[in-house]
């Protein structure tokens, strides 16, 4: 099935919301792609565009912080971001080279289980075990701490496992300040999402498998801007909810959604 403008907008809104709130954009897009019965190649190109939109939202939101990184005193932060990107880069390339993409990204059991995992991570990672004054700022994180957060991001490649939820939870458990945990999570998303979009686009172009289908350039532009705008405000909402200690609320939604998706996946086995 080919995507209509209405479906593109719906997917863009979901991408913008779920990329930043800890509910997994890849998991929601996988489920919706199954509901809409999209052609896999058409779905791939649209997904790349929507992810590019949310990447733009991060760059705009953290533009001032990114500008500061050109100064020598902030070079260590760049090093930390590089270290955290290595695990997800290696994992993504291995999944692609070993041919596991279709199994992982087109199987409803994966996002169903992933939603449940994310819900549990939120319940575990967002517990207030440490006082804020006892936590460390982003610039003082150790290389070991960054590697652990990077591994959490790599695990979040699985649909249903939230990248923001897993990395922020890991950072908080490792003693990072709340605001810095969120900031670092989204700064490390820039090379991760940018690298993934670039790699998939280059790979598809090299293999001549990138098909736009019936999606017009206008619909793609609309999808890009909708995901970017919704993503920007979702990012602001996440930071506000994290500050108020309300992110765990999403765990109940994810438990219900994960259970529903798994039931649907089991039913499809016999239909």
VOKOL-172505 format. One line per 3 residues: for each residue x, y, z of N, C-alpha, C, O. Coordinates in nm, 2 decimals. Example, Ala and Ser with C-alpha at 12.3 -4.5 7.8 and 13.67 -1.06 7.14 Angstrom:
<recs>
1.32,-0.57,0.78,1.23,-0.45,0.78,1.32,-0.33,0.78,1.42,-0.33,0.85 ~ 1.28,-0.22,0.71,1.37,-0.11,0.71,1.29,0.00,0.79,1.34,0.11,0.80
</recs>
This chain:
<recs>
0.08,-0.12,0.00,0.00,0.00,0.00,0.09,0.12,0.00,0.19,0.13,0.06 ~ 0.05,0.23,-0.07,0.12,0.35,-0.08,0.07,0.45,0.02,-0.05,0.45,0.05 ~ 0.15,0.54,0.06,0.11,0.64,0.17,0.04,0.76,0.11,0.07,0.81,0.01
-0.07,0.80,0.18,-0.14,0.92,0.15,-0.09,1.03,0.23,-0.01,1.01,0.32 ~ -0.13,1.15,0.20,-0.08,1.27,0.27,-0.13,1.26,0.42,-0.05,1.29,0.51 ~ -0.25,1.21,0.44,-0.30,1.20,0.58,-0.21,1.10,0.66,-0.18,1.13,0.77
-0.17,0.99,0.60,-0.09,0.89,0.66,0.05,0.95,0.69,0.11,0.92,0.79 ~ 0.10,1.02,0.59,0.24,1.08,0.61,0.23,1.18,0.73,0.33,1.18,0.81 ~ 0.13,1.26,0.74,0.12,1.35,0.85,0.11,1.28,0.99,0.17,1.32,1.08
0.02,1.18,0.99,0.01,1.10,1.11,0.14,1.04,1.15,0.18,1.05,1.27 ~ 0.22,0.98,1.06,0.35,0.92,1.09,0.45,1.03,1.13,0.53,1.00,1.22 ~ 0.44,1.15,1.07,0.53,1.26,1.11,0.50,1.30,1.25,0.59,1.33,1.33
0.37,1.31,1.29,0.34,1.35,1.43,0.39,1.25,1.53,0.45,1.28,1.63 ~ 0.36,1.12,1.49,0.41,1.01,1.58,0.56,1.01,1.60,0.61,1.00,1.71 ~ 0.63,1.03,1.48,0.78,1.04,1.49,0.82,1.16,1.58,0.91,1.14,1.66
0.76,1.27,1.56,0.80,1.39,1.64,0.78,1.37,1.78,0.86,1.42,1.86 ~ 0.67,1.31,1.82,0.64,1.28,1.96,0.73,1.17,2.02,0.79,1.19,2.13 ~ 0.73,1.06,1.95,0.79,0.94,2.01,0.95,0.94,2.00,1.01,0.86,2.07
1.00,1.02,1.91,1.15,1.03,1.91,1.21,1.09,2.04,1.32,1.05,2.08 ~ 1.13,1.18,2.10,1.19,1.24,2.22,1.12,1.20,2.35,1.19,1.17,2.45 ~ 0.99,1.18,2.35,0.93,1.12,2.47,0.97,0.98,2.47,0.98,0.92,2.37
0.98,0.92,2.59,1.04,0.79,2.60,0.95,0.67,2.57,0.92,0.59,2.65 ~ 0.90,0.67,2.44,0.80,0.57,2.40,0.84,0.50,2.27,0.76,0.42,2.22 ~ 0.95,0.53,2.22,1.01,0.47,2.10,0.94,0.50,1.97,0.83,0.45,1.94
1.01,0.58,1.89,0.95,0.62,1.76,0.96,0.50,1.66,0.87,0.48,1.58 ~ 1.07,0.43,1.66,1.09,0.31,1.57,0.98,0.21,1.60,0.93,0.15,1.51 ~ 0.95,0.19,1.73,0.84,0.09,1.76,0.71,0.13,1.71,0.63,0.05,1.66
0.67,0.26,1.73,0.54,0.31,1.68,0.54,0.31,1.53,0.43,0.28,1.48 ~ 0.64,0.35,1.46,0.64,0.35,1.32,0.63,0.21,1.26,0.57,0.18,1.16 ~ 0.69,0.11,1.33,0.68,-0.03,1.29,0.54,-0.08,1.30,0.48,-0.14,1.21
0.47,-0.05,1.41,0.33,-0.09,1.43,0.24,-0.02,1.33,0.16,-0.08,1.27 ~ 0.26,0.11,1.31,0.18,0.18,1.22,0.20,0.14,1.07,0.10,0.14,0.99 ~ 0.32,0.11,1.04,0.35,0.06,0.90,0.28,-0.07,0.88,0.23,-0.10,0.76
0.26,-0.15,0.98,0.19,-0.28,0.97,0.04,-0.25,0.95,-0.03,-0.32,0.88 ~ -0.01,-0.15,1.03,-0.15,-0.12,1.02,-0.19,-0.06,0.89,-0.29,-0.10,0.83 ~ -0.10,0.03,0.83,-0.12,0.09,0.70,-0.08,0.00,0.59,-0.11,0.03,0.47
-0.01,-0.11,0.62,0.04,-0.20,0.51,0.12,-0.13,0.41,0.10,-0.15,0.29 ~ 0.22,-0.05,0.45,0.30,0.02,0.36,0.40,-0.08,0.29,0.44,-0.18,0.34 ~ 0.43,-0.04,0.16,0.54,-0.11,0.09,0.67,-0.08,0.17,0.70,0.03,0.20
0.75,-0.19,0.19,0.87,-0.17,0.27,0.97,-0.07,0.22,1.02,0.01,0.30 ~ 0.99,-0.06,0.09,1.08,0.04,0.03,1.03,0.18,0.04,1.10,0.27,0.07 ~ 0.90,0.20,0.02,0.84,0.33,0.04,0.85,0.37,0.18,0.87,0.49,0.21
0.82,0.28,0.27,0.83,0.30,0.42,0.97,0.35,0.46,0.99,0.43,0.54 ~ 1.07,0.28,0.40,1.21,0.32,0.43,1.24,0.46,0.40,1.30,0.53,0.48 ~ 1.21,0.50,0.28,1.24,0.64,0.24,1.17,0.74,0.33,1.22,0.84,0.37
1.04,0.71,0.35,0.96,0.80,0.44,1.02,0.81,0.58,1.02,0.92,0.64 ~ 1.06,0.70,0.63,1.12,0.69,0.77,1.25,0.78,0.77,1.27,0.85,0.87 ~ 1.33,0.77,0.67,1.45,0.85,0.66,1.42,1.00,0.67,1.48,1.08,0.74
1.32,1.04,0.59,1.28,1.18,0.59,1.23,1.23,0.73,1.26,1.34,0.77 ~ 1.14,1.15,0.79,1.09,1.18,0.92,1.20,1.19,1.03,1.19,1.28,1.11 ~ 1.29,1.10,1.02,1.40,1.10,1.12,1.49,1.23,1.09,1.54,1.29,1.19
1.50,1.27,0.97,1.58,1.39,0.94,1.51,1.51,1.00,1.57,1.60,1.04 ~ 1.38,1.51,1.00,1.30,1.62,1.06,1.33,1.63,1.21,1.35,1.74,1.26 ~ 1.33,1.51,1.28,1.35,1.52,1.42,1.50,1.55,1.45,1.53,1.61,1.55
1.59,1.51,1.36,1.73,1.55,1.38,1.74,1.71,1.37,1.82,1.77,1.44 ~ 1.67,1.77,1.28,1.67,1.91,1.26,1.62,1.98,1.39,1.66,2.08,1.43 ~ 1.52,1.92,1.45,1.46,1.97,1.58,1.57,1.97,1.69,1.57,2.07,1.76
1.65,1.87,1.70,1.75,1.86,1.80,1.86,1.97,1.77,1.90,2.04,1.87 ~ 1.90,1.99,1.65,2.00,2.09,1.61,1.95,2.23,1.65,2.03,2.31,1.70 ~ 1.82,2.26,1.61,1.77,2.39,1.64,1.76,2.41,1.79,1.79,2.52,1.84
1.71,2.31,1.87,1.69,2.32,2.01,1.82,2.34,2.08,1.83,2.42,2.18 ~ 1.92,2.27,2.04,2.05,2.28,2.11,2.16,2.36,2.03,2.28,2.34,2.04 ~ 2.11,2.45,1.95,2.20,2.52,1.86,2.31,2.60,1.94,2.42,2.59,1.90
2.27,2.67,2.04,2.37,2.74,2.12,2.47,2.65,2.18,2.59,2.68,2.19 ~ 2.43,2.53,2.23,2.52,2.44,2.29,2.62,2.39,2.19,2.74,2.36,2.21 ~ 2.57,2.36,2.07,2.65,2.31,1.96,2.75,2.42,1.92,2.87,2.38,1.89
2.71,2.54,1.92,2.81,2.65,1.88,2.92,2.66,1.98,3.04,2.68,1.95 ~ 2.89,2.63,2.11,3.00,2.64,2.22,3.10,2.53,2.20,3.21,2.55,2.25 ~ 3.07,2.42,2.13,3.17,2.31,2.11,3.28,2.35,2.02,3.38,2.27,2.01
3.28,2.46,1.95,3.39,2.50,1.87,3.51,2.55,1.95,3.62,2.57,1.90 ~ 3.48,2.58,2.08,3.59,2.63,2.17,3.66,2.52,2.23,3.61,2.41,2.27 ~ 3.79,2.53,2.25,3.88,2.42,2.30,3.84,2.37,2.43,3.85,2.25,2.45
3.78,2.45,2.52,3.74,2.40,2.65,3.63,2.30,2.64,3.60,2.23,2.74 ~ 3.56,2.29,2.53,3.45,2.19,2.51,3.49,2.08,2.43,3.40,2.00,2.39 ~ 3.61,2.06,2.39,3.65,1.95,2.30,3.64,1.82,2.37,3.61,1.72,2.30
3.65,1.82,2.50,3.63,1.69,2.57,3.49,1.64,2.56,3.46,1.52,2.55 ~ 3.39,1.73,2.55,3.25,1.69,2.54,3.23,1.62,2.40,3.16,1.53,2.38 ~ 3.30,1.68,2.30,3.30,1.62,2.16,3.35,1.48,2.17,3.30,1.38,2.11
3.46,1.46,2.24,3.52,1.32,2.26,3.42,1.23,2.32,3.41,1.11,2.28 ~ 3.35,1.28,2.43,3.26,1.19,2.50,3.14,1.15,2.40,3.10,1.04,2.41 ~ 3.10,1.24,2.32,2.99,1.21,2.22,3.04,1.11,2.12,2.96,1.03,2.08
3.16,1.12,2.08,3.22,1.02,1.98,3.22,0.89,2.04,3.18,0.79,1.98 ~ 3.26,0.88,2.17,3.27,0.75,2.24,3.13,0.68,2.25,3.12,0.56,2.23 ~ 3.03,0.76,2.28,2.90,0.71,2.30,2.84,0.67,2.17,2.74,0.58,2.17
2.89,0.72,2.06,2.83,0.68,1.93,2.89,0.56,1.87,2.83,0.49,1.79 ~ 3.01,0.52,1.92,3.08,0.40,1.86,2.99,0.27,1.88,2.98,0.20,1.78 ~ 2.93,0.24,2.00,2.86,0.12,2.01,2.74,0.11,1.91,2.71,0.00,1.85
2.66,0.22,1.90,2.54,0.22,1.81,2.58,0.21,1.67,2.51,0.14,1.59 ~ 2.70,0.27,1.63,2.74,0.26,1.49,2.78,0.12,1.46,2.74,0.07,1.35 ~ 2.86,0.05,1.55,2.90,-0.09,1.52,2.78,-0.18,1.52,2.77,-0.26,1.43
2.68,-0.16,1.61,2.56,-0.25,1.62,2.48,-0.23,1.49,2.43,-0.33,1.43 ~ 2.46,-0.10,1.45,2.38,-0.08,1.33,2.44,-0.14,1.20,2.37,-0.20,1.12 ~ 2.57,-0.13,1.19,2.64,-0.18,1.07,2.63,-0.33,1.07,2.61,-0.40,0.97
2.65,-0.40,1.19,2.64,-0.54,1.20,2.50,-0.59,1.16,2.49,-0.69,1.09 ~ 2.40,-0.53,1.21,2.26,-0.57,1.18,2.24,-0.56,1.03,2.17,-0.65,0.97 ~ 2.29,-0.45,0.97,2.27,-0.44,0.83,2.35,-0.54,0.75,2.29,-0.60,0.65
2.47,-0.56,0.78,2.56,-0.65,0.71,2.52,-0.80,0.72,2.53,-0.88,0.63 ~ 2.47,-0.83,0.84,2.42,-0.97,0.86,2.28,-1.00,0.81,2.23,-1.11,0.82 ~ 2.22,-0.90,0.76,2.08,-0.92,0.70,1.97,-0.94,0.81,1.87,-1.00,0.78
1.99,-0.88,0.93,1.89,-0.89,1.03,1.78,-0.78,1.03,1.69,-0.79,1.11 ~ 1.80,-0.68,0.94,1.70,-0.57,0.94,1.56,-0.61,0.92,1.47,-0.56,1.00 ~ 1.53,-0.69,0.82,1.39,-0.73,0.80,1.33,-0.81,0.92,1.22,-0.78,0.96
1.41,-0.90,0.98,1.37,-0.97,1.09,1.34,-0.88,1.21,1.24,-0.90,1.28 ~ 1.42,-0.78,1.23,1.40,-0.70,1.35,1.30,-0.59,1.33,1.21,-0.57,1.42 ~ 1.30,-0.53,1.21,1.21,-0.41,1.19,1.07,-0.44,1.13,0.99,-0.35,1.12
1.05,-0.57,1.09,0.92,-0.60,1.03,0.85,-0.71,1.11,0.75,-0.76,1.07 ~ 0.90,-0.73,1.23,0.84,-0.84,1.32,0.77,-0.77,1.44,0.84,-0.70,1.51 ~ 0.64,-0.79,1.45,0.57,-0.72,1.56,0.61,-0.76,1.70,0.59,-0.69,1.79
0.66,-0.88,1.71,0.70,-0.93,1.84,0.81,-0.85,1.90,0.82,-0.83,2.02 ~ 0.90,-0.79,1.81,1.01,-0.71,1.85,0.97,-0.58,1.92,1.01,-0.56,2.03 ~ 0.88,-0.50,1.85,0.84,-0.38,1.92,0.75,-0.41,2.04,0.75,-0.33,2.14
0.67,-0.52,2.04,0.59,-0.55,2.15,0.67,-0.58,2.27,0.64,-0.52,2.38 ~ 0.78,-0.66,2.26,0.87,-0.68,2.37,0.95,-0.56,2.41,0.97,-0.53,2.52 ~ 0.98,-0.48,2.30,1.06,-0.36,2.33,0.99,-0.26,2.41,1.04,-0.19,2.50
0.86,-0.24,2.39,0.77,-0.15,2.47,0.78,-0.19,2.62,0.79,-0.11,2.70 ~ 0.77,-0.32,2.64,0.77,-0.37,2.78,0.90,-0.34,2.84,0.91,-0.31,2.96 ~ 1.01,-0.36,2.77,1.15,-0.34,2.82,1.16,-0.19,2.85,1.22,-0.16,2.96
1.12,-0.10,2.76,1.13,0.04,2.79,1.05,0.08,2.91,1.10,0.16,3.00 ~ 0.93,0.03,2.93,0.85,0.06,3.05,0.92,0.02,3.17,0.92,0.09,3.27 ~ 0.99,-0.10,3.17,1.06,-0.14,3.29,1.19,-0.06,3.31,1.22,-0.03,3.43
1.25,-0.01,3.20,1.37,0.08,3.22,1.33,0.21,3.28,1.40,0.26,3.37 ~ 1.21,0.26,3.25,1.16,0.39,3.31,1.14,0.37,3.45,1.17,0.46,3.53 ~ 1.08,0.26,3.49,1.05,0.23,3.63,1.18,0.22,3.71,1.18,0.26,3.83
1.28,0.16,3.65,1.40,0.13,3.72,1.49,0.26,3.72,1.55,0.29,3.82 ~ 1.51,0.32,3.60,1.61,0.42,3.59,1.57,0.56,3.64,1.66,0.64,3.68 ~ 1.44,0.59,3.65,1.40,0.72,3.69,1.36,0.73,3.84,1.30,0.83,3.88
1.39,0.63,3.92,1.37,0.64,4.06,1.47,0.73,4.12,1.59,0.74,4.08 ~ 1.42,0.81,4.21,1.51,0.92,4.27,1.59,0.85,4.38,1.56,0.86,4.50 ~ 1.71,0.79,4.34,1.80,0.73,4.44,1.91,0.82,4.49,1.97,0.80,4.59
1.93,0.93,4.41,2.04,1.02,4.45,1.99,1.17,4.45,1.90,1.20,4.38 ~ 2.05,1.24,4.54,2.01,1.39,4.55,2.08,1.46,4.43,2.19,1.42,4.40 ~ 2.01,1.56,4.38,2.07,1.63,4.26,2.20,1.69,4.29,2.29,1.69,4.20
2.22,1.74,4.41,2.35,1.80,4.44,2.47,1.70,4.45,2.58,1.74,4.44 ~ 2.43,1.57,4.46,2.54,1.47,4.47,2.57,1.42,4.33,2.67,1.34,4.32 ~ 2.50,1.46,4.23,2.52,1.41,4.09,2.63,1.49,4.02,2.66,1.60,4.06
2.68,1.44,3.91,2.79,1.50,3.84,2.74,1.57,3.71,2.64,1.51,3.65 ~ 2.80,1.68,3.67,2.76,1.74,3.55,2.81,1.67,3.42,2.90,1.58,3.44 ~ 2.76,1.70,3.31,2.79,1.63,3.19,2.94,1.64,3.16,3.00,1.54,3.12
3.00,1.75,3.17,3.14,1.77,3.13,3.24,1.69,3.22,3.36,1.68,3.19 ~ 3.19,1.64,3.34,3.28,1.57,3.42,3.26,1.42,3.42,3.31,1.34,3.50 ~ 3.18,1.37,3.32,3.16,1.23,3.31,3.29,1.16,3.27,3.37,1.21,3.20
3.30,1.04,3.32,3.42,0.96,3.28,3.40,0.89,3.15,3.28,0.88,3.10 ~ 3.50,0.84,3.09,3.49,0.77,2.96,3.41,0.64,2.98,3.34,0.60,2.89 ~ 3.43,0.58,3.09,3.36,0.45,3.12,3.21,0.48,3.13,3.13,0.40,3.08
3.17,0.59,3.19,3.03,0.62,3.20,2.97,0.65,3.06,2.86,0.60,3.04 ~ 3.05,0.72,2.98,3.00,0.74,2.84,2.98,0.61,2.76,2.89,0.60,2.68 ~ 3.07,0.52,2.78,3.06,0.39,2.71,2.94,0.32,2.75,2.87,0.26,2.67
2.90,0.32,2.88,2.78,0.25,2.93,2.66,0.32,2.87,2.56,0.25,2.83 ~ 2.66,0.45,2.86,2.54,0.52,2.80,2.54,0.49,2.65,2.43,0.47,2.60 ~ 2.65,0.48,2.59,2.66,0.44,2.45,2.60,0.30,2.43,2.53,0.28,2.32
2.63,0.21,2.52,2.57,0.07,2.50,2.42,0.07,2.52,2.35,0.00,2.45 ~ 2.37,0.16,2.61,2.23,0.17,2.62,2.16,0.23,2.49,2.06,0.18,2.45 ~ 2.23,0.32,2.43,2.18,0.37,2.30,2.19,0.26,2.19,2.09,0.25,2.11
2.29,0.18,2.19,2.30,0.07,2.09,2.18,-0.03,2.11,2.13,-0.08,2.01 ~ 2.15,-0.06,2.24,2.04,-0.15,2.27,1.91,-0.09,2.21,1.82,-0.17,2.18 ~ 1.90,0.04,2.21,1.78,0.10,2.17,1.75,0.10,2.02,1.66,0.16,1.97
1.85,0.04,1.94,1.82,0.01,1.80,1.70,-0.07,1.78,1.63,-0.06,1.68 ~ 1.67,-0.16,1.88,1.55,-0.25,1.87,1.43,-0.17,1.87,1.41,-0.08,1.96 ~ 1.34,-0.19,1.78,1.21,-0.11,1.78,1.13,-0.14,1.91,1.13,-0.25,1.95
1.08,-0.04,1.97,1.01,-0.05,2.09,1.09,-0.01,2.21,1.04,0.03,2.32 ~ 1.22,-0.02,2.20,1.32,0.03,2.30,1.35,0.17,2.28,1.41,0.21,2.18 ~ 1.31,0.26,2.37,1.32,0.40,2.35,1.47,0.45,2.37,1.53,0.41,2.46
1.52,0.52,2.27,1.65,0.57,2.28,1.67,0.67,2.39,1.76,0.67,2.47 ~ 1.57,0.77,2.40,1.58,0.87,2.50,1.56,0.80,2.64,1.62,0.84,2.74 ~ 1.46,0.71,2.65,1.43,0.64,2.77,1.55,0.56,2.83,1.58,0.57,2.94
1.61,0.49,2.74,1.72,0.40,2.78,1.85,0.48,2.82,1.91,0.45,2.92 ~ 1.88,0.58,2.74,2.00,0.66,2.76,1.99,0.75,2.88,2.08,0.77,2.96 ~ 1.87,0.82,2.90,1.85,0.90,3.02,1.84,0.82,3.14,1.90,0.86,3.25
1.78,0.70,3.14,1.77,0.61,3.25,1.91,0.57,3.29,1.94,0.57,3.41 ~ 1.99,0.53,3.19,2.13,0.49,3.22,2.21,0.60,3.28,2.28,0.58,3.38 ~ 2.20,0.72,3.23,2.27,0.83,3.28,2.24,0.87,3.42,2.32,0.90,3.50
2.11,0.86,3.45,2.06,0.89,3.59,2.12,0.79,3.69,2.16,0.82,3.80 ~ 2.11,0.66,3.64,2.16,0.56,3.73,2.31,0.57,3.75,2.36,0.52,3.86 ~ 2.38,0.63,3.66,2.52,0.64,3.67,2.56,0.77,3.74,2.68,0.81,3.75
2.46,0.84,3.79,2.49,0.96,3.87,2.50,1.09,3.80,2.56,1.19,3.85 ~ 2.44,1.10,3.68,2.45,1.23,3.61,2.33,1.32,3.65,2.22,1.27,3.67 ~ 2.35,1.45,3.65,2.24,1.54,3.68,2.13,1.53,3.58,2.15,1.50,3.46
2.00,1.55,3.62,1.89,1.53,3.54,1.90,1.61,3.41,1.88,1.55,3.30 ~ 1.92,1.74,3.42,1.92,1.82,3.30,2.03,1.78,3.21,2.02,1.78,3.08 ~ 2.15,1.75,3.26,2.26,1.71,3.18,2.24,1.57,3.12,2.29,1.55,3.01
2.17,1.48,3.19,2.14,1.35,3.13,2.06,1.36,3.01,2.08,1.30,2.91 ~ 1.96,1.45,3.01,1.87,1.48,2.90,1.95,1.55,2.78,1.94,1.51,2.67 ~ 2.02,1.65,2.82,2.10,1.72,2.72,2.20,1.63,2.65,2.21,1.63,2.52
2.27,1.55,2.72,2.37,1.46,2.66,2.30,1.35,2.58,2.35,1.32,2.47 ~ 2.19,1.31,2.62,2.11,1.21,2.55,2.08,1.26,2.41,2.09,1.19,2.31 ~ 2.03,1.39,2.40,1.99,1.44,2.27,2.11,1.49,2.19,2.10,1.49,2.06
2.22,1.53,2.25,2.33,1.57,2.18,2.40,1.45,2.11,2.44,1.45,2.00 ~ 2.40,1.33,2.18,2.45,1.21,2.13,2.36,1.15,2.02,2.40,1.07,1.94 ~ 2.23,1.20,2.02,2.14,1.16,1.91,2.18,1.22,1.78,2.14,1.16,1.67
2.25,1.33,1.78,2.28,1.40,1.65,2.37,1.31,1.56,2.34,1.28,1.45 ~ 2.48,1.26,1.61,2.57,1.17,1.53,2.50,1.04,1.51,2.52,0.98,1.40 ~ 2.42,0.99,1.61,2.36,0.86,1.59,2.25,0.86,1.49,2.25,0.78,1.40
2.16,0.96,1.49,2.05,0.96,1.40,2.10,1.01,1.26,2.07,0.95,1.16 ~ 2.19,1.11,1.26,2.25,1.16,1.14,2.33,1.05,1.07,2.32,1.03,0.95 ~ 2.41,0.97,1.14,2.48,0.86,1.08,2.39,0.75,1.03,2.42,0.69,0.92
2.29,0.72,1.10,2.19,0.61,1.06,2.12,0.65,0.93,2.11,0.57,0.84 ~ 2.07,0.78,0.93,2.00,0.83,0.81,2.10,0.83,0.69,2.06,0.78,0.58 ~ 2.22,0.88,0.71,2.32,0.88,0.60,2.36,0.75,0.55,2.37,0.72,0.43
2.38,0.65,0.64,2.42,0.52,0.61,2.31,0.45,0.53,2.34,0.38,0.43 ~ 2.19,0.46,0.58,2.08,0.39,0.51,2.05,0.45,0.37,2.02,0.38,0.28 ~ 2.06,0.58,0.36,2.04,0.65,0.24,2.14,0.61,0.14,2.11,0.58,0.02
2.27,0.61,0.18,2.38,0.57,0.09,2.37,0.43,0.05,2.39,0.39,-0.07 ~ 2.34,0.34,0.15,2.32,0.20,0.12,2.21,0.17,0.02,2.23,0.09,-0.08 ~ 2.10,0.24,0.03,1.98,0.22,-0.06,2.02,0.27,-0.20,1.98,0.21,-0.30
2.09,0.39,-0.20,2.12,0.44,-0.33,2.22,0.35,-0.40,2.22,0.34,-0.53 ~ 2.32,0.30,-0.33,2.42,0.21,-0.39,2.36,0.09,-0.45,2.40,0.04,-0.55 ~ 2.25,0.03,-0.38,2.19,-0.09,-0.42,2.07,-0.06,-0.51,2.00,-0.16,-0.56
2.05,0.07,-0.54,1.93,0.11,-0.63,1.80,0.05,-0.58,1.72,0.01,-0.65 ~ 1.79,0.06,-0.44,1.66,0.01,-0.38,1.58,0.12,-0.32,1.48,0.09,-0.25 ~ 1.62,0.24,-0.34,1.54,0.35,-0.28,1.43,0.39,-0.37,1.45,0.45,-0.47
1.31,0.36,-0.33,1.19,0.39,-0.40,1.10,0.49,-0.33,1.07,0.46,-0.21 ~ 1.05,0.59,-0.39,0.97,0.69,-0.33,0.82,0.65,-0.34,0.74,0.69,-0.26 ~ 0.79,0.56,-0.44,0.65,0.52,-0.46,0.57,0.64,-0.50,0.61,0.72,-0.59
0.45,0.65,-0.45,0.36,0.76,-0.49,0.37,0.88,-0.41,0.29,0.98,-0.42 ~ 0.46,0.88,-0.31,0.48,1.00,-0.22,0.54,1.11,-0.30,0.65,1.10,-0.36 ~ 0.47,1.22,-0.31,0.52,1.34,-0.38,0.62,1.41,-0.30,0.63,1.39,-0.18
0.70,1.50,-0.37,0.80,1.58,-0.30,0.74,1.67,-0.20,0.79,1.70,-0.09 ~ 0.62,1.72,-0.23,0.54,1.81,-0.14,0.50,1.74,-0.01,0.51,1.79,0.10 ~ 0.46,1.61,-0.02,0.42,1.53,0.09,0.54,1.50,0.18,0.53,1.50,0.30
0.66,1.48,0.12,0.78,1.46,0.19,0.83,1.58,0.27,0.87,1.57,0.38 ~ 0.81,1.70,0.20,0.85,1.82,0.27,0.76,1.85,0.39,0.80,1.89,0.49 ~ 0.63,1.82,0.37,0.53,1.84,0.48,0.57,1.74,0.59,0.56,1.78,0.71
0.60,1.62,0.56,0.63,1.52,0.66,0.76,1.57,0.74,0.76,1.55,0.86 ~ 0.86,1.62,0.67,0.98,1.67,0.73,0.95,1.78,0.83,0.99,1.77,0.95 ~ 0.88,1.88,0.79,0.85,1.99,0.87,0.76,1.96,0.99,0.77,2.01,1.10
0.66,1.87,0.97,0.57,1.83,1.08,0.65,1.76,1.18,0.63,1.79,1.30 ~ 0.73,1.66,1.14,0.81,1.59,1.24,0.91,1.68,1.32,0.93,1.66,1.44 ~ 0.96,1.78,1.25,1.06,1.87,1.31,0.99,1.96,1.41,1.04,1.98,1.52
0.87,2.02,1.37,0.80,2.11,1.46,0.74,2.03,1.58,0.76,2.08,1.70 ~ 0.68,1.92,1.56,0.63,1.84,1.67,0.74,1.79,1.76,0.73,1.79,1.88 ~ 0.85,1.75,1.70,0.97,1.71,1.77,1.02,1.81,1.86,1.06,1.79,1.98
1.03,1.94,1.81,1.08,2.05,1.89,1.00,2.07,2.02,1.06,2.08,2.13 ~ 0.87,2.07,2.01,0.79,2.09,2.13,0.78,1.96,2.22,0.77,1.97,2.34 ~ 0.80,1.84,2.16,0.81,1.72,2.24,0.94,1.72,2.32,0.94,1.67,2.43
1.04,1.77,2.26,1.17,1.78,2.34,1.16,1.87,2.46,1.20,1.84,2.56 ~ 1.09,1.98,2.43,1.07,2.08,2.54,0.98,2.01,2.65,1.01,2.03,2.77 ~ 0.88,1.94,2.61,0.79,1.87,2.71,0.87,1.76,2.79,0.85,1.75,2.91
0.95,1.69,2.72,1.03,1.59,2.79,1.12,1.65,2.90,1.12,1.60,3.01 ~ 1.19,1.76,2.87,1.27,1.82,2.97,1.19,1.87,3.09,1.23,1.86,3.20 ~ 1.07,1.92,3.06,0.98,1.97,3.17,0.94,1.86,3.25,0.93,1.87,3.38
0.90,1.74,3.19,0.85,1.63,3.27,0.96,1.56,3.35,0.94,1.52,3.46 ~ 1.08,1.56,3.29,1.19,1.50,3.36,1.22,1.59,3.48,1.25,1.53,3.59 ~ 1.22,1.72,3.47,1.25,1.81,3.58,1.14,1.79,3.70,1.18,1.79,3.81
1.02,1.76,3.66,0.91,1.74,3.75,0.90,1.59,3.80,0.82,1.56,3.89 ~ 0.98,1.50,3.75,0.98,1.37,3.79,0.86,1.29,3.74,0.81,1.20,3.81 ~ 0.81,1.32,3.62,0.69,1.26,3.57,0.70,1.16,3.45,0.61,1.12,3.40
0.83,1.14,3.41,0.85,1.05,3.30,0.80,0.91,3.32,0.77,0.84,3.22 ~ 0.81,0.87,3.44,0.76,0.73,3.47,0.62,0.70,3.43,0.58,0.59,3.42 ~ 0.54,0.81,3.42,0.40,0.80,3.38,0.39,0.72,3.25,0.29,0.65,3.23
0.48,0.74,3.16,0.48,0.67,3.03,0.49,0.52,3.04,0.46,0.45,2.94 ~ 0.54,0.47,3.15,0.56,0.33,3.16,0.43,0.25,3.16,0.42,0.14,3.10 ~ 0.32,0.31,3.21,0.19,0.24,3.21,0.14,0.23,3.07,0.08,0.13,3.03
0.16,0.34,3.00,0.11,0.34,2.86,0.19,0.23,2.78,0.13,0.16,2.70 ~ 0.32,0.22,2.80,0.40,0.12,2.73,0.37,-0.02,2.77,0.37,-0.11,2.69 ~ 0.34,-0.04,2.90,0.30,-0.18,2.94,0.17,-0.22,2.87,0.16,-0.33,2.82
0.08,-0.13,2.86,-0.05,-0.16,2.79,-0.03,-0.18,2.64,-0.08,-0.28,2.58 ~ 0.05,-0.09,2.58,0.08,-0.10,2.44,0.16,-0.22,2.40,0.12,-0.29,2.31 ~ 0.26,-0.25,2.48,0.34,-0.37,2.45,0.26,-0.50,2.46,0.27,-0.59,2.38
0.17,-0.51,2.56,0.09,-0.63,2.58,-0.01,-0.64,2.46,-0.03,-0.75,2.41 ~ -0.07,-0.53,2.41,-0.16,-0.53,2.30,-0.09,-0.57,2.17,-0.15,-0.65,2.09 ~ 0.03,-0.52,2.15,0.10,-0.55,2.03,0.14,-0.70,2.02,0.14,-0.76,1.92
0.18,-0.75,2.14,0.22,-0.89,2.15,0.10,-0.98,2.12,0.11,-1.08,2.05 ~ -0.02,-0.94,2.17,-0.14,-1.02,2.15,-0.17,-1.02,2.00,-0.21,-1.12,1.94 ~ -0.16,-0.90,1.94,-0.19,-0.89,1.80,-0.09,-0.97,1.72,-0.13,-1.04,1.62
0.04,-0.97,1.76,0.14,-1.05,1.68,0.10,-1.20,1.69,0.12,-1.27,1.59 ~ 0.06,-1.25,1.81,0.02,-1.39,1.83,-0.10,-1.42,1.74,-0.11,-1.53,1.68 ~ -0.20,-1.34,1.74,-0.32,-1.36,1.66,-0.29,-1.37,1.51,-0.34,-1.45,1.44
-0.20,-1.28,1.47,-0.16,-1.29,1.32,-0.09,-1.42,1.28,-0.09,-1.45,1.16 ~ -0.03,-1.49,1.38,0.03,-1.62,1.34,-0.07,-1.72,1.30,-0.04,-1.81,1.22 ~ -0.20,-1.70,1.34,-0.30,-1.80,1.31,-0.41,-1.75,1.21,-0.51,-1.82,1.19
-0.38,-1.63,1.16,-0.48,-1.58,1.06,-0.42,-1.58,0.92,-0.48,-1.54,0.82
</recs>
